[in-house]
Amino acid sequence: MAILLAICAAVPLGITSAVKQDTGLDYCSRVFCVIGVALPTFWFGILIVYALAAFLPVVTPPGLCHAVGRSAAEPAATHLPGPDAGLR
């Protein structure tokens, strides 16, 4: 799944960079690609966890179970979508 997503992002960016060389769009796509290669997977997973916690009230960030009214004995299924999405 990750390879398919990478190919679906890389091919259009590569074609756009080749067709519109030395434009703002070309430079933005280069920066996006360099950041994508240089970004550590574990750090990206943490960002996804907190982004999901901020925009979806169903997902809680780790360590905040008591703060949002959930007991610590509840299953940790609400913590799994972020790391799962980031590490695949």
C-alpha positions as CSV (number, residue, x, y, z in Angstrom):
1,M,0.0,0.0,0.0
2,A,2.8,2.4,0.8
3,I,4.6,1.7,-2.5
4,L,1.4,2.3,-4.4
5,L,0.8,5.6,-2.6
6,A,4.5,6.6,-3.2
7,I,4.2,5.8,-6.9
8,C,0.9,7.7,-7.2
9,A,2.6,10.8,-5.7
10,A,6.0,10.5,-7.3
11,V,4.9,10.0,-10.9
12,P,2.8,13.1,-11.3
13,L,5.4,15.2,-9.4
14,G,8.2,13.9,-11.6
15,I,6.2,14.5,-14.8
16,T,5.3,18.0,-13.6
17,S,8.9,18.8,-12.7
18,A,10.1,17.5,-16.1
19,V,7.5,19.5,-18.1
20,K,7.8,22.8,-16.1
21,Q,11.5,22.9,-15.4
22,D,12.9,25.7,-13.3
23,T,9.5,27.1,-12.3
24,G,8.1,27.6,-8.8
25,L,6.1,24.4,-9.2
26,D,9.2,22.5,-10.0
27,Y,11.1,23.9,-7.0
28,C,8.1,23.1,-4.7
29,S,7.9,19.6,-5.9
30,R,11.6,19.1,-5.3
31,V,11.3,20.4,-1.8
32,F,8.3,18.2,-1.2
33,C,10.3,15.1,-2.4
34,V,13.4,15.9,-0.4
35,I,11.3,16.4,2.8
36,G,9.5,13.1,2.1
37,V,12.8,11.3,1.8
38,A,14.5,13.0,4.7
39,L,11.6,12.8,7.2
40,P,12.0,9.9,9.7
41,T,9.2,7.5,9.8
42,F,8.8,7.5,13.6
43,W,8.6,11.3,13.7
44,F,6.0,11.3,10.9
45,G,4.0,8.7,12.8
46,I,3.9,11.0,15.9
47,L,2.8,13.9,13.7
48,I,-0.1,11.7,12.4
49,V,-1.2,10.7,15.9
50,Y,-1.4,14.3,17.0
51,A,-3.0,15.5,13.8
52,L,-5.7,12.8,14.1
53,A,-6.2,13.7,17.8
54,A,-6.6,17.3,16.9
55,F,-9.1,16.8,14.0
56,L,-10.9,13.6,15.0
57,P,-12.3,13.6,18.6
58,V,-12.5,9.8,18.4
59,V,-8.7,9.4,18.5
60,T,-7.0,10.4,21.7
61,P,-3.2,11.0,21.9
62,P,-1.3,8.6,24.1
63,G,-1.2,9.7,27.8
64,L,-4.3,11.8,27.7
65,C,-6.9,9.1,28.6
66,H,-7.7,10.5,32.0
67,A,-7.8,14.1,30.7
68,V,-10.6,13.4,28.2
69,G,-12.7,11.3,30.6
70,R,-11.7,7.9,29.5
71,S,-10.4,5.3,31.9
72,A,-6.9,3.9,31.6
73,A,-8.4,0.3,31.5
74,E,-10.1,1.0,28.1
75,P,-8.6,-0.8,25.1
76,A,-6.0,1.3,23.3
77,A,-7.8,0.9,19.9
78,T,-8.2,4.7,19.6
79,H,-4.4,5.0,19.6
80,L,-3.7,2.7,16.7
81,P,-4.9,4.6,13.6
82,G,-2.1,7.2,13.7
83,P,1.0,5.0,14.0
84,D,-0.6,2.4,11.7
85,A,-1.1,5.0,9.0
86,G,2.4,6.5,9.5
87,L,4.3,3.2,9.5
88,R,2.8,1.6,6.5
